[in-house]
Every structure is written in structure tokens, then in C-alpha cells.
Amino acid sequence: MVASQCEGLGRIEHIDTLAGELLTELRELGGWMPVTADGAPLVDPGHVELRHAVSSAFTTAKRQQATLLVSFIGHGHYDPEDRKFFLLAKDSLDENTTEVPDRDKALDLGSRIQTDLKRNEQGRLDGLVMLVDACASGRAINVAGSEWFTAIPRNAARMELLTASADDAPAFNACFTRTIINTLRTGDPTGPSQIFVETLRTPIARGCTNQDPGHLSLTMSGAAQALRGGDPGLWLVPNRARSDCLTGRPSAGLVDQLTRDLLWTRDVARTIRKLVTHEPPRLRLLIGPAGSGKSAIMGMLVRATRPELIPPKYIHAAVFLDATSSPLTVAEELATQLGHTLPGFAAAAARTANSLTEEQQRTLGALDRLVVLPFAKVASDDPVHIVIDGLDQPDPGNREALVAAIGAVTTDESVSDLCVIAGIRQGTRVDEDPRLAHGFEIFLELPTARTVVEATFTFAGGLLPDDNGLDDLVPEDTTVGGGWLISRLFTEVSQLPDNWTDTGDSTLNAAIAQRITDASASASASEEDQTPTYATHIDRILAILAAAGVGPVLPLDLAGQALNNLGTPLSPAELRDLLASLGVLVARSAASTADERIGLAHLAFAEPIERHLEIDMRTAHRAIADTLGTKDPQQSTLDYRARSGARHLARAGRAHEALVLVYSLQGNRAADNLALWTALLPEIDPADHREVVVTRNNIAQTLGQTGDTDAALKAFRSLLADEERTFGTDHRSTLIIRNNIAGFLGETGNPNAALVAFRQLLSDQERILGPDHPDALRTRHNIAAWLGETGNPNAALTAYHQLLPDHERILGPLHPTTLHTQQNIAAWLGRSGDPSAALAALLQLLPDLERVLGPDHPATLIARGNIASWLGETGEVSQALTTYRQLLPDLKRTLGLDHPDTLDTRDRIAFWLGRSGAPEAQLAVLRQLLLDRERILGSGHPETQNTRKSIAYLETLMTRGKDLYTDTQPLTKRE
């Protein structure tokens, strides 16, 4: 930060204060660090000190490979003869004149920056930003264009220059800097998520009379060497005035990219009106081909910068799907956003999480668990709208699950105020899915070729030809394949492809090929020796981007490691230069931060890019997969590994490693596990038969665990037929599938069929594996269980008694499986009519459970609860009550106050209080329990309603003075 008065010229008031304020805002809001030793602005330097400070700043930034920002507030001078622009120091005026500076005592901006860029070749800037608040500073842009250009591609491939005026016009009273400071402080309500140099132009022009700021953006990006809007990494501070649902979220930068340089056509306006005004609003589907503008319109809905079309904060949450999106990641992101935008949602989500039963935790899908159930507990006066864009983008398995979830949510009457606006690419079959048939469909057409031409000239800042010229370029009603994507690409290519008005994909393919050729040519030209090394870098980074998929998904550091694995070691600054050279082909989020992520900008780019590559995609996937097994990984690596690691491993031909990874990612929620396995299956090469079988088996298994036993049984039967054809009837994997089929026969309500299937299986297992094999022992356990479920508890008890000695002999008397068998014996003793024997068995077993499994293990806590229950059933009401009361604190400590088991135990305490003759205490416990169940479960939950009925029943009996237990109370005993 330089604030420089010049002796002999008019004094500019308070520029030292302004430099300090600008430094403070940049440091506190944007995380910029001063390069001066004292951390303060450089005030009124002499010419020697000024030159040294600027050169020192370049040296420091290069060594750290950091972005350098230089701000100058003071006097400037332009020499028209030599076409030089000077920044004036305190002593820059010639002693004999007060009008022309001594060139040896002023800073020649063009040559000085060029020199400093070329020095210290061992380092590299990660971008350069210059703010010049001086008279005639617009001439610096002409100087930069001619003198800096040759130095920038090699040393600072991305830079921004903003000047107080255009050409040689004056600057007035540091208004330029004052306006910048105010904009950084207050933000720009209509601007992007960050304040960029370009963002400052409008407020400066509006707030500074007779000043038209000059702007130059240089970015190594193909033959044109410039990107419209500059590099997204060269932001100054976050935009404090942005307050939509994506503020501070990873997708904010993507929406900035989508909504930059918009051409608001009548068709766009009509489409937005349809989306916003349609009734009923439960599900609206925006459908169109690639390049029709679906995602841009979704971004417009989020930003809501046109209040005449979109109400402020109309969208409460938004996700832009990519190849890595899953039901879990989508639900987590929606829940996070709704927690900020919807009053009461965060508290409802916390209550829901604490109140879910184990079965709900296991079976509910992520969207139901994290969004639907909490939303149902929130009172909303108006519809709540969420955007889910790119429903066709995720990998097939996740796409299937997301479509099913959205179809279910938008027909669920418990959340009738929750509305979804979804974007779908036409022709992907998602747009024809019957589960979305209830949605209101809005179709987008590709823009006409003439509109593409208008947009191209607008984005490029050029003048449109007149109507006759347009007619020569393109017929009026012709559409062009690629639509809006073409207009963005055309602003960055050196020449238009032949027959670019073709309606098919050839135009898009040719434009992408030309864009890659330009980037490769530019990159090669940046090397002094003219070697093709950088062109190879371009090929490799494109392969990494194509492997990562669409959207900003791959952490930048992992991309760098993957490039290194391919033989291209680059620093972060060099990698960002490479990305900048690819312009609109790349999607970036959180640019130039530790959380930066990258990917392809559009799915339509993937196939043309892959066709252009010299490297094969399996190698690219392998390069990424090899980065995910590092020791002490960062959280970003762990997150990406969980989302995409299995896909990269499978596509790299390492299917077994992919299976191992998915096993490690599994949790106790079957619905989430199902999404993991379903996403993996289409990624595995069919030639990896064993891994395909294991994955299909796990899909069927988790289907059953989610409660969809019919689907599980169907999946297992399909798999069994394939296994018997491939490996025969006696292969162990075939036997395992038969075991699963038998189990799900019972789960689907046919216990007799399950018992028959298990008995047939046991005969084959004992013949093939031997009677002591764990699989055979497990089948005997299942036979015993299903004997009981078919209504024969004595036969079940006999079977468990016969199994126990074999477990003790083979596994040991204290093995968890042996202890579990003893628990089953106790349970069936009670269910067969002998509660005293059940109690005795559990009392004998409890010390072993506590010693082997621990006092806080679920099996130990269940045994203590069953002991309390059987104490009551044997007439020991007081002891039952005492045992439940001793159990309750341990449940609160291990499971939490709001856990269903904790609430159920309080219910049992109330029950046995009544049985012990303390109705007033019973009523007090039930009333407090009702308050908690209403808070946690909601007033309509069956458990809440049962508690309310019990209270009403007791109050009625107590009012009448009747014996409380002459009639049966509507309290259900839980085992």
C-alpha cells in the first residue's frame, strides 16, 4: 500500500489514512498480508525507496508463490512522446520545473513491473492485482498491454489492473480509493460471492463524478491471452452484501460462474416467470438440451437480482449436482442451508436426530432423515423452495436413488410446503422417469444462432454487425448445437470452426477442440525454449478433470498430486495458471483458497475432451486413486475419498480395492450403505466378476436392511441364478446367497418357507463345509429362531439348547456368539411361559456380558432391561421398578436423554409405578414424558399419542375414585 504525495504538486488530503483503511479492510476481510516489515502502508517515499519497496514486494510474493496486490494513491504522469506512465514519489519533480517529473526519480510503471516480473525466475507469482489511483492512470493500461504482455505468461499468468481514470483523464481527491474501501466494507448486493477488481468498476463510475475507471485483465488463456471477467482466484474480499442460501457454501463460486455475463432474453424471463408463479408448486422440472441455459436459470433463481421476476430469497436451499453427488451429500448440504435460511429448522433437525429409533436410523434414507422429518416439525407460512440442478449428472446408482427420493418427497403430504425445482438434461431418461411424472414440466429450447452471435459479441465486448451483417453470418431462425455453451467458447477461441451454425454436436466438438488447441499453443509459447512440455501439461490436466467429472469436485491439492503421478510436477501457482489457460472449460469453487476444487464446467464437454486426449482415462483415474492413500490425509482428501475414491479405483481396474474402500465407509445406516453399493456397481468392469457378485450381494442385503424385503428377495434370487450358472450349486458363495434368500423369505412374512429353506441349506452346508463350519452353525441358529417365529417356542428352545454346547466347544464359552445364544435361550424360556427360568438365566448371564462386552454394550443394557421386565412378570414389582431406575441413568449417559430407549424406559418406570400402587407418581412421570415426546417426536407420533391416552385414562379413573387396576390400562409392555 503506497500513499505518495509529491512535493511541488497539489496535496491530496488524507491519502495516508485511506491507504491504512484499505490495508485494514483487505487484511481483515480478505486475509491479505502486508509485505512491508512493519505491516504498515508506505507513506511519502522517495523515488529510491519506492522502487526498492515495489521490487522487494515482488521478490517476497514470488518466493511464497503468493498473489501480490499493489495499491498506489498519489500523483501520476504520462509522457506521450515515449508512451510512458510514471508513478511519482515525494522527490520526483525536477528541481527546475514543477510540471515535468525527473524520469530518473519517478517509477516507470511499465518497465519496472516488467523487470520485476522477469527477475527471480526461481519463484512465481500466483497472480498480480494493481490498483492505481492517480491522474492519467488510464494510460497505464496501454503501457501494460505493450510492455507486460511478454513477461506475464511465464511469470504471472493472471493479473488485474484497475485505474482511477481512462486514458489521461484526471482523478479527483482519491475518490477511487474511497469508493473501493466503502465497497469492500458494505459489499455489492447484485455482485458475485466475492468482490473482484471488475466488480469495483460500476460503484466507482457511479460514485466518482467524471471518472470512468480503466480495467485490464490479462490471463494466459489461449490465443486471445485474456478471459472475460478475469481469473476467479483474483478476488479481493468476500462480498458482505450477498445473503442468499449459498453464501459461504462451496457452490457459491459455481453460481458466480453460471450467472456471469448473462443475456436476459425474453425466453429466459418467460421461463423464470413459469417457475416462480406455477401452482401447485410441489415439483417443477426445467428440462432442456445441453447449452439451453438450465443451470444459469437455476443460478438466477438463487441470486434473485431481478426482483420484478424473482422475489428476494425465493430459494431457501440449492444444490448443483455433479458426478460425486449422493443422497447423503445432497441431504447434508440441503440441511446445512435450511439451518441458516429457515427459522426453526436447525433446532428441529437436532431434535429429530436425538429421537430416531434404531430402526429409523438404519432404514430411513438420508433425505428423509436429514430434511423431511425436521421440516415436518417446522411451521412455515409460505412454501419453501429448494433447487436441485443437474438431476441427470450423478453416477447411475446415485442418480437412481436421488430420483426416487425426490419423487417421494414431493408427494409426501407431511411436507406439503416443501417445493422442489429440478433441472434435467433432455434425453437422459431422467426427464421421462415415471416417479417424477407428477411434476410440472417447463421445456427450454436452444437459443437461435443469431442469439448466440449477439451473446458472443456482447460477452467479448465487441460491436454487433447490423442486421444485414447478421444475415450474412447466420440465418435468423437457425439453432446451433451447444447453444449458450458455444457463445462462451467463441469468446475464447482464435478462430471459429467451419460450418459453426450446424445444428448437431459438431459445432460444440469443433469449438472445444479449437479451445484446447489454443490453450496448448499459448502454453507452449510461454516457454522460452518453445518445447511442447506445457502442451503435454494441458493434455494431462484435461484428463484429470475429465476423470474427476463435472462441477468443482476435485480438491486442487489432489489434482496437483495426480499430475505429479503422471510426470507433471507443478506448484499450486503453476497449476492455477494451467487452469486459467483453459477458461470456460473448467469449473472452480473457492478459488485461491485452501478449499479450492476443480472439475469440468459442463457434462457436454466430457466426450469431446476425452476424444482429444492422448492419455487414456484409466491412467487418469489411477493417478487420482493413487493420491487417496497418503498417510495423515487432510480432511478434504478424506471427504473426496469417501465421495469418489471407489469410482476412481474401479475405473482404474482396481475393483477389489474399491470394494475394500466401500466396506470401510459403511456405517450403521442401511440406506446410506445401499447408496454406496448401488453407486459402485455400474463403475465395476463386468470382467471383474467376483467383485460384481459381491457388490450385487451387498446391494440385496442392504435393500433388506432398509426394510424393502421384497426387493431384497428379488435381487438375491436374480443373483443366485447367475451364481449357479457360473460356479455351480456347491460353491460357498452360492450357499451364502441361499442363506440370504431364506432369511428374507421370513422377513417378507413367510416364516414357514424360511424354515424349509434353512433346513435344506443346512443339509448342503454340513455335506460341503462340515457340521462345525461357522456358516452351518449360523444356519442352525436361524432354524431355531424361525421355529419360534412359526409358533413353536418349545421347539425353538430345544434347538438353541442343542446349539449351545457346540458353540461352547467350537467358539468357547465366553465368545460373543455363545453369549448371544444364551440370551436367546433366556428369551424363549420366557416366551414359552417360564418367566422365572428366563429371569434366572439372565441373572446368571449378566456378569459374563459385563466382563466380556462391557457394562455399556447394547447387549448388556438390553439384558438389564429384560431382567427388570421379568422381575415384574414374576411378581417382584418393587425390584422391577428399582432395576429400571438403576438402568435409566446409564441409558441417559450412553444413549442420550432423547434416545427412544431412554424414553421407553421412562415409560416402563411409569407402568410399574402404577402397578406398585403409586398412581400420582405414575401420572407425574407420564406428564413429563408427554412433554418430551411432543418435543422430540411431535404431537402426532404414535408413542406420543399412546402416552396422552394413558394420561387421560389415569386422570379419568382418579377423578371417579375407581380402583386403577380393575380394568386393563392402555399401556403396551415392551420387551
N, C-alpha and C positions, 0 to 999 in steps of 0.2 A: 504494500500500500504506500503510494508516494503522493505526498501533498507538497507541491513545489511552487512557491512564489518566485517571481523573477524581478530582481532589483532593476528599477527603471521603467517597469510596466505597471499598469494599474493593479492594485491589490485586490485579490479575490477573497472576500470575507469568509472566515470560519472553515477554510478547507482542511486545516489540521484536525479540527473537530469532526468534520464529515468523514475523513479518512479513518479516524478511530471508530466512528459509529459503523461504518461499512465493514471494517475488520471484525467488530464485535458481532454483527449480525451473521456474517459468513461463518465465523468460528462457532457461535453458539447454536445456530440453526442448521448449518450445513456440515459442521465437523471439519472445516478448513483449519489448517495450522499455519501460523506465520513462519516465514523462513528467516526473518531477522533474529539476531541473537537475543535482543531484549523483548521480542514479541510485540513491538510497537510499530506504528507507521513510520516511514522515513519522511521527515518534515524538513523542507527547505534545504535540500542537499546541494552542495557544489557539483560541478559537472563531473569531476573525478569520482566523487562519492556516488553519484547517480549511476555512472557506468559500471562501477565496481559492484554496486548493490544488485543491478539487473543481472550482470554476469554471474554473480555468486548465487542468485536465486535459481538460475538455470542449472548451475552445477549441482546444487543441493537437490533439486527436484529430479534431475536425471539420475543421480546416484540412488535415490529412493524409488525410481521409476514411478513417480507420482505425477499427478496433474498439477500444473503450475498456473496460478492466476496472478496477473499483473494489473494493478489499477493505478492510473495516473490522473491526478487532479491538478491542473495548473495551466500554464501557457504553452501553446504550440505555434509552430511557424512552418509555412510551406514555401519552398523555393521553386517557382515554376520553371526556371531555366534548367536546373539539374533534376527536376522532378523528385525532390527530396522533402520528407516531412521530419521536423525536429521537435523533440520534447525539450523544453527549456528548464535548465537548472537555475539556481539562485544567481549564479555569476555568468550566465550565458550571453548577456548583451555585450557587444563590442564597446570598448571604452570610448570610442569616438562617435558613436551613434546610439540612439535609443530605439531604432526601428529594425535593424537587421542584426540577428544574433551572430556571434562569432561561432562559425561552424565547428571549430576545434573545441569549443566549450559547451556545445549542445549535444544531445543524444540523437544521432541519426537513426530513427526508429527502424527503418527498413534494413539497413546494412548491419546495425547492431544485433537485431533479432536473428538475422540470417547467420551472422558469425557465431552467436551463442548457440544456435541450433546445431551448427556443424561441429562445434567444439565438444570435447568429452565424449568421443564416439563409444567409449565403454559403457555409457549409460543411455537411457532412452526415456523421453517424456511420455507419460500416459495421458497426453493431451495438453493443450495450451489455451487459456482464456485470457483475453486482453480487453480491458475497459479503459477508454481514453476520453477523458473529459477536458477537452481543450479546443480552442478555436482552430478552424481549418482541419480538424482531425479526420474529416471525411476523406481527405487526401491520403491518409494512411492506408485506406483500403486499396487505392490504386498502387501504392508502393508495395503493399503486401502481395497483391496479385502478381506483380512482376518480379519481386526480389525474394520472397519467402517460398514461393512455389517449389523451386528446385531443392530447397533444403527440407521441406516438410515431409515428403513421402518417406524419407529414410529416418528422420529424427523425431517427428511429432506428427503422426499421420492424421491427427484430428485436432482442429483448432477453431476457435471462435474469436472474432474481433468485433467489438461494438464501440462506435464512436459517437460523440455528442452531437455531431452535425454531419450532413452530407457535403461532399466537395469542400470548398474553402469557406463555408458559412461560419459565422461566429457561434460561440457557446456562451450562455448567459448565466453568470452568478452561480455556477456549479449546480444548476437545476437538474442536469443529467444525473449527477450522483445523488442528490437529494431524492429524486424520484426512484432511483434504484433502491435506496435504503428503505423508503416507505413501502415499495412493492414487496421487498423481502420480508418486511415486518407484517404486512397485512395480507399478502397473497393476492391471487387473481382468481375470482370466483369462476370465470369462464375458461381458465387455463388448465394445463395438464397437471399431473400429480406433483411435478417438480417445477421450480422456476428455472427456465433456461435463459440464455442470453437472448434468444429470439423472442421469448415471452416479454422481455422488457421494452421492446420497440414501441408497442402500442401505448402503454402508460406514459412513456417519455414523450412521444409525439402529442399525446393528449394533454399532458401536464406542463410541458415546456413550450411557451409561446415562440413561434417562429423557429423551432428546432425540429429538424427531421433527422432522426438518428440514422447513422450508416451501419450496415451489418455485412460481415463477410464470414462465410462458413466454408472452411476447407476440410475435406475429408477424402482420404485415399479410397476411392470407391469406383474404380473403373475409369474408362476413358475420359469421362467428364471431370473426374477428380473432385466431385462435390456431391453432397447429399442434401436434398431438400429437408430443412429442419435440423441439419447437423447430426452429430453423434449423440445418442440418448444418454451416454455416460457423462457428458459435459454439463451436468446440471449444477446449479448454484446452491439452492436450499430447497427443502420440501415446501410445497405450496400450502400455506396455512389456511387458505380460504376454501380449499377443496374439502367437502364434508359429505361425499356420497358414500355408499356402502363399501366401496373398495379402498377408501382412504387407509393407507398403511398396509394394505394387503398385497400379496405377491402379484396379483393380476392387474394392479393399477397401471403399471408401465405398459402392459399389453393393450389396455384400453386407450392409453395415450396414443399408441402406435396406430390403433384401428381408427381413431377419430381425428387424426391429424390430416389436414388438407382435405376436408370433406367438401363435396359438391352437393349442395342441398337441392335436389331436383324435385319436381312435383310428385314423381312416383315415390320418392323417399318420404316426402311429407304425408302422402296418402297412406302409405304403409304404416307409418307410425300412428296416424290417427286411428286406423283399424285396430292396431294392437292395444291402444290405450282406451278406446271407447267401447270395445266389444263387450256385450253382455250375453249370457253369463260368462264370468271371466275365469273359470277354473283352469282351463288348459288352452293355450293359444300356441299354434305351431307356425313358425315362419319357415317356409320351405322354398328352396331355390337352388340353382346350379352353382358350381364354384365360380366365384367372382361376381355374384349378383348383389353382394353387399349385406348379407345376413349379419355377420359378426359386427360390421360397422354400425348397423342399426341397433344391435344389442348394446354396443358401446354408447350410442347416443341416448338410449333409454337410461343407462346408468348415470351418465354425465348430466342429462337434463338441462342443457344450456339453452334450450328454446322453450321458455315457459308457455308460449302460446300453443305448443304442441304437447309438451310433457310436463306434468305437474312436478314441482320440486320434490326430490327424494321419493319419487314414484316407485323406484326399485329398492327393496329392503335388503336383498342379498343377490349376488350374481357369481356364477362360476362359468369359466370358459374352458370346456373340456379339452383334453389332449390325450395322447396315446397312453399315458400312465394313469389316467383318471379311473377311480374305482368307486363303488358305492360308499366305502368308508371315507375316502379322501373328500368326496363331494359332500357327504353329510357333515364331516368335521368342519369344512370351510363354510358351509351354509350356517351351521350352528354358531360358529365364531362371529360371523357377520350379523346374524339376527340378535346375538347377545349385545351388540352395540346399537343396532338400529330399531329394535322392537322392545319397548319398555316391558319389563317383567319376564322376558324370555330367559335371561341368564339365570334368574332365581328359579324359574320353572324347570330349567334343564338340570340344575343342581338337585332339586327335589326328586326329579324323575330318576336320575342316576342312583340316588340313595334308596329308592323304593322298588326298583326292579327285582322281581323274583329271580331265582337261579334259572328257571326255565325261560323267563323273558330275556335274561342276559344271554342265554345260549341260542335262542331261536329267533329273536327279533332281528330284522335287517337294520343296517346302520341308519338308514333314513328314518325308519320308524322310531328307533331308539333315541336318536340324537335330535331329530327335528319334529316329527309328527306328534309324539307323546308330549313333549314340552309345549309345543304350540297349542295343543288342545287345552292346556291349563291357563293360557293367556287370553285375557279379554281384549278383543280388538274391535273398535268401532267401524273400521273400514277394511276392505280387502288388503291383504299383504301380498305383494308381488315379488317373485323371485325369477331370475333369469338363469336358464341352463342352456348355454350355447354350444353347438357342435355335438349334438347327441349321437352323431354318426362317427365321431372321432376316436373314442376309446377302442382298445383291442376287443376282439369279438366277445370274449367271455364277460368282460366288464360291461360292454355295451348292452348285452342281453339283460344283465342284472339291473342296469340303470333304467332301461326302457320299462321293465316290469315294475320297478319301484315308482317311477313317475306316473305310470298308468294307475297304480294302486292309490297313490297319494291324492291324485286329482279326482278320484271317485270316492274318497273316504269322507263321509258326512261329518265325522267328528272334527274335521279341519276344513269346513266348507269355506272359510275365509282365506285359505291359503291358495294362491293362484300361481301357476307356472307359465312362463313364456319360454318356449324351447325353440332353438334354431336347428334345422336339419338340412343336410345337403340332399338335393333331389336325386333320385335314382339309386339310393343306397339301401333300399328296402326298409330302412327305419321309418321313412315317410309313409310307408304302407302298412306298418305294423298294426294289427287289429287292437292291440292293447292301448293304442293312442287314438282309436277311431272316434272317441267322444270329443276330441279336441277340435277347436275352430281353426281351420286352415287358411293361411294367408300365403299366396304364392308370389314370389319375386321373379321377375324376368331379368335377363341380362340387359345391360344398357345398350343402346344402339351404338354403332361405330362412331356416329357423329358426336354422341355424348362422350365417348372415350377420347376422341380428339380434343374436345373442349376441355375435358378434365386434364388431359396431358399438358396442354398449353397453359392451363391455369396453374397446375402444380409446378411446372417448370418456370413459371414467371414470364412466359413469352406472350406475344401478341397473336390473337386469333386471326386467321385469314378471313376475308369477307365471305359472304355466302357462296359466291361463285368459286372462290378458292376452296371452300369446304366441299363443294360438289365435286371438284376435281380430285380431292383426296379420298372421298368416300361417299357412296350413295346414302341418302338420308335415312332410310328405314332398315339398313343392314345391321345385324347384330354381329358381334365379334366374339369368338371363343375366348374365355378367360375374363371377359368383362372388365370390372374395375381393377383387377389384378394387372391387366395389360397397361392401363393408364399409369399405374405406379411404376411398372417395369420400364415403360417407354421413356420416363423422365431420367433414367439412369443408364441407358444403352447408347453406344456411339452411333448406331445406325439401326433403322427399322428393318425387320426381316421382310423378304419378298412376300407378296400376297398376304400382307398382315391383316387384311379385312376378312380372311376366311372365317367361316362360322364354326369350324371344328376346333380341335385342340392343337392343330399345327401352329397357329399363331403363338399360343402360350408357350409351347415347346420351343419354338424358334427364339422367342424373346428371352426365355430362361437360358438357352444355350448362348445367346449373344451376351447376356449379362455375365455369365461365368467367363466367357472368353475375354470380355473387357476387364473383369477383375484380375484374371490371370495375367493379362498383358500389362496392366498397371502395376501389379505386384512385381513382376519380373523387371519392369523398368525401374523400380525403386532400388534395385541392386546395381551398384556401380559396375560390377563385372558382367552384368547382363546375363547371368546364369539363370536357368529355369527353376531354381530352387523354390522360389516363392509360388510359382505356378503349381508345383507339387504340394506345397502347403495348402493352397486353395483346394486342391482335389481332396486332400486328407481331412480338412475341417468340414468340407461338404459331406464327406462320408460319415463323419462323426455326428453331424447334425441330422442327416437322414436316418441314422441308426437310433438317435435319441427320439426322433419323432416330432410331431407338430406341437408348437407352443413352447414357451420358455420353461423347459423341464430339467435340463441337464445343468448342474452346478458348474460354474466356469472353471473352478479348480479341477474338477474331474475331467472336463474337456481338455484342459491342458495336460493332465496326466495321460489321457488317452492318446493325444497327439504325440506325446513323448514315446509311448509304446509303439507308435507307428514310425518312429525315427524322426520326429519333428519337435525337438525341444524348444519351446517358446516361453518367454516371460509373460506374465499377465498383460503387460502393456503391449507386447508384440501380438498377443492373441487378440486383444481388443482391436488393434489395427487391422488384423486379418478379418475380423468380423465386420468392421466398418466398411471394408472393401467390398463386402457382399450386399450391403444396403438392404433393400426391401426383401431379400430372400431370407433374412434372419429375424427371428423374434427374440427380444431380450426383455428381461424384467429385472428390477433393482439394479440397473446398470451402474457399473463402477462402485459397487458396494461389495461387502463380503458375501452377500446373499445373491449375487448376480447369477441368473440362469438363462440358458440359451436353447434354441431349437429352431426348426423350420417355421417360417411365418405362415405357411398355408399347406394344407394337405395336397392341393393341386400341384405344388412344386416338387413333391417327393419323387414321382415316377420320372419326370424329365431330368431331375438331378441325378438319380441313380443310373439312368441311361447314359449320362455324360461321364460318369466316374471311371477312372482307370482301376481303382481299388475295389475289391469285391466286398459286399456288405457283411459277409460272415467275418471277415477280418476286422471290419469296423466294430461289429458287436463284440468281438473278442477283445479288442483294445479297450472298450469301455468296461467290459466284465472284469478285466484284469486290474482295474483301478479300485474295485469294490471290496477287495480282501485285504486292504492295508491294515497294519497294526495301528491302534489308537485312532480310529477314523473320527472325523468331525461329524457333528450332528447332521449336516447337510448330506454327507456321504451315507450315513445310516438311513436317512429318510429316502434318498434316491434308491438305495439298495433294496429297501422294502417295497418301493413302488415299481421298480423296473429291473431289478437285478436278475430275477428269474427269466424275464423275457430276453435279456441280453445273453444270458448263459445258454438258454435253449436255442436261440438263433445262431449262437457261436458253435453249435454242435456239441454242447456240454450239458445234455439233458439231465444226466444223473446229478450233477452239481445243482441244477435248477431245482430238482426235487428236494435235495438236502436243504437248500435255502428256504423253500416254502415250508417245509416241516419246522424249521427254526422260527419262522414268522407266525406260525399258528398260535392262537390264543384260546381262551375258553368260550368264545362266541362263535357258534357254528355258522351263523350267517356270514360273518366276516371270513371265516375259513373257507366256506363254499366259494366266495368271490375269488379268493386266492387260487384255488384249484381250477375253477372254471376259466379264469384268465390265462392260466398256464397251458391248458390243453391244446388250444389252436396254435401255440407257439412251438410245440414239440414236433420235430420231423417224424412223420409216420414210420420211418425206418427204425426209429428208436422204440421198438415195440414194447419192451419191458417197461419203459418209462411211461408210455401211453397207457398201458394197462393199470399201472399203479395210480396214475392220475385219475383215470376213469373210476377206479375203485374208490378213491378218496372223495370224488365228487358225489358218487352214490351214497357213501357213508355220511357225508356232511348234509346231504339232502335230508336224510332221515333224521339227523340230529336237529335240523331246523323245524322238524315236525311234519315235513312233507313226505310221509312214509310211502304213499302210493308212487310218487315219482322216484323215490329211492329204490323201491322194489322193481320198478320197470327198468331202471338203469342197471341194477345188478343182473337181472335176467338177460338183458342185452349183452352185458359183458361176459356172462357165463357161456353163452353160446359161442362167442368169439374165442374164449379161452379153451373150451373143449375142442374146437376145430384146430387150434394152433398147438396146444400142448397135451391134449388128451384128458381123460376123466380122472386120472390118478395123480396129476400134478398138484403140488401143495397149493399153488395159487388158485387152482380150480376149487379145491376143498375150502379154502378161505372164503371164496365168493359164495359157495353153497351155505356156509355158516352165516354169512350176512343176509342171504335170502331167507333163511329160516327165521332169523331174528325179526326181519321186517314183515314176514308173514304174520307173526304175532302182533307186531306194532300196528298193523293195518286192521286189527280186530279179528284175527283168525287164529286163536291160540292152539286149537286142535291141529291145524295144518302145520303150525310151527313145531309142535311136539313131534309130529310124524317126521318132518324134515330133519330135525335134530337127531332123532333116533337112527334114521337112515345114514346120516352123516357120520355118527359115532362108529357105526359098524365099519365104514370105509376108512375112517381115521385110525382105528385100532389095527386094521389089517395093513395099512400102508405106513403109518408113522409109529405104531406101537401104543399100548394102553397107557404108558406113563408120559407120553408126549404132552407138553403144555396145551396144545390145541385140543387133544382128546379130553383132558381134564376140564378145560373150559366148556366143552360141549356137554359134559356130564353136569356141570353147574347149570347150564341153560336148560337142560332137560328137567332138573329139579325145580327150577323157577317156573317153567311153563306147566309142569304138573300142578303146581299150586294155582296158577292162573286159570287152569281149566276146571277148577272147583274141587281139587283133591289135595287138601292141605296135608293130610296124613301121609300120602304118597310122596309129596314134596319133602316132608320132614325125614322120611326114610331115606330118600335119595341123598339128601345133604349129610345125614349120619353116615351113609356108606362112602361118601366122598371125603369126609373129614380125615379118616386115617391115611388115605392115600396122599392128601395134601401134606399132612404132618410127616409122612415118610419121605416124600419126594422134595418138598419145599422147606420143611422144618416147621416146628410148632409155633414159632413166632413170626413167620413170614406174613406180610400184609394180606396175601390171598387166603392163607389159613385163617387169619383173624376174621376176614370178611365172611368166610364160610360159617364160622361160629356165630357171627351176628345174624346171618340168615337162619341158622338153627333156632336162635332165640326168637326171631320174628315169627317163624312158623309154629313154634311152641305156643306162642300167644294166640295166633290166628286159628290154631286148631283147638282152642278152648282151654288152654292151661296157662293162664297169666302168671301163676305162682312160679311155674317152671321157667317161663320166659324171664321173669324178674331175677330168679336165681342165676340163670345162665349169663345174663348181662352183668350182674354184680361180680361174678367170677371173671368175666372177660375184661371189665373196665380197667383194672390195673395193668393188664398187658397192653391195651390200647394206649394208655397214657405213657407207658415206658417205651413202646416201640414207635408209635406215631407222634406222640407228644400230646400234652393236655389241650392244645388249641387246634388240633387237627379236626376237620369236619366230621370224620367218623367217630372221634371221641366225643365231640359235642352232641352228635346225634344219639349216641349210646346213652349219654346222661339224660337227654330229653326223653328217651324211651323208658329209662329206669323210672323217671318221675311219673310217666303215664301209667306204667304197670303197677307202680305203688298205689296210685289212685284206684286202679281197677281191682286191686286185691283188697281194697277197703282201708288202706293206710292213707287217708285223705290228708292228715296233717303232715306226714312225711313227704307226700307228693308235693304239697304246697311249698314246704321248705326246700325241696330239691329244685323245683322250678325257680324259686327265689335265689338260690345259690348259682344257678345256671345263668340267670339274666345278666348280671354284671359282666360275665365272661363273654357273652354274646355281644353286648354293647361294646366291649373293648376290642374284640376281634373282628366283628362284622359291621359295627356302627349302630348308632341309635335308631336310624331309619330303615335298617335292613328288614326284609319281610320276616326272617326267622326271629328277629328280636321282637317284632310286633306280635307275631303268633304266640311267642312265649308269654308275653303280657296278657294275651287273650286267655291262655291256659291258666295263668295265675288268677284271673278274674273268675274263670269257671270253678276252680277248686276253692276259691274264697266263698263262693255261693254254696258249694257242697259242704263246706265246713261250718256253715251257719252264720256267715258274716255278710248279709246282703248289702248293707250300707257300704262296706269296704269294696265289695264287688262292683257296685254301681259307680263308686268314685273312680275305680281303675278303668272301667269301661268308658266313662265320660272323657277321661284324659286320653284314652286310646282313640276314641272317636275323633277328637281334635287333631291328633297326629295323623290318623289315616286320611282325614279330609285334606290336610295339608300336603301329605305325601302322595296319596293315591287319587285324590279327587272325590267329590261327593257321590259320583255315580259308580264308583268301583264296587264290585260285589262284596269285598271284605268290609268296606265302609258301610254298605247297606246292611250287612249282617250285624255289625256292631250297633248300628242305630236301632235295628229291630229288637235286639237283645235289651237295649236300654229301655225302649218303650214297653217291652213285655214286663221287665222288672218293675218299672215305675207303676204300671197298672196294677200288678199284684200287690205291691207295697201299699198303694192307695186303698185297695179293697181290704187289706189286712188279711189276705189269704195266706195259707202255707205256701211258701215259694216253690216247693217241690212236689206239690200234689199233682201237678201237670208237668209234662216234659218241656223244658225250655228250648227255644230255637237256637241252641249253641251246638256247633259241629265240632266233635272231637277230632284233633289232628294227630296223626301218628308220625 
